[in-house]
């Protein structure tokens, strides 16, 4: 979906890490919270495995029961600078209650 090849770094099928990040970043935790009558919230925790700052872009694409992506503002790329050997939480809340699935894409800052 993001036009990037993925590496087997993520422990969760919903998270795709672009090949250009290699082993510079690791996924440590993935959570999806669905509150009754609320909006689903997704969070992926990552760690910068380098001794320097690491710029990444990330986005979450929410889909309906048929796999069709919702075209929303929250599906745009977000920029983030992660400090040396630091952790970061990438968090996104779907603007619709009826989301059935999602995919999270992480790539090197362009």
N, C-alpha and C positions, 0 to 999 in steps of 0.2 A: 504494500500500500504506500510506503514512503519511498519506494524505488531504491532501497538499500538491501544488500545481502545481510543475513544475520549470522551471529556467532552463537555457539552453544554456551552462553554465559549465564543466561537467565534461567532460574529454576521454575518459571511459570510460562506457559505457552502464550499468555496474553501480552508478554513483554518481549519486544524485539529490539536488540541492540545492534546498531550498524557495525559493519566490519571495520570501519575506520577507527573505531574506539578500541578494538582488540581487547586486551586484558587491562586496559587503563581504568575500567569501571567494572564494579561487581554489584549485582543485585543481592541484597541481604534479606529483604522481606517484601511480600506483596499482600495487600489486603483489599477486600471489597466489602463495604458495609452497606447493607440495605436496611434502612429503618422503616418500620411499618408506616405506610402512607407518606413516606418521605422520598427524597431523591437519593439515588445510589452514589456513593463516594468511593473512589479508588485511590489507593496510595501505594507507591513503590518506593522503597528505601534503597539508595545506592551509595557506594563508597568510591571515592577517587583513590585509585591504587598507586598514584604517582607522587613524586616529591614536589610537584609544581601545580599551579592552578590548572584546572581543566574546564574548558568551556563546552557546554552541551546544549542541545536543543531537544525538546521533548514535546510530545502531544499525545492526547488520548482521543481515540475515535470510538464513540458510542454507537451501537447498532440496535436495530429493532429485532423482533423475533424471526424475520425473514433474512437477516444479515445485511440489511440496507443501512448505510451509515447516516446518522443524523447530521445535517449541515448546520453546525452551530459555531458560535464564537469560541467555545471551549475546545474545539477541534483544531485550533490554530497552533503553530509552533511557539513554544515558550523558551526563552533563553535563560540560562543559569550558569554561573561561574561557581565551581566547587573547589574549595581550598585544598591544599596538599594533604593527602591522607584523611580527608574529611568526609563526613557522611552528609547526605541531603535527602529530604523527603519530597517526592514529586506527587502532588495531590491534586485531584480533579473531581468535581461534582457534576454529574449529568444534569442538564437543565430540564430533563423529562423524567417522569417517574416510571415510565414503561420500558426503559432500556433493558434489553435482554442479554447483551454481551458487550465487550469492549476489546480494544487492542491499544497497547501503549508502545510508542516508538521513541527511541532515544538515539540521537546521532551527535557527531562532533559539531561544535559551533561553526557555522559557515560565515 
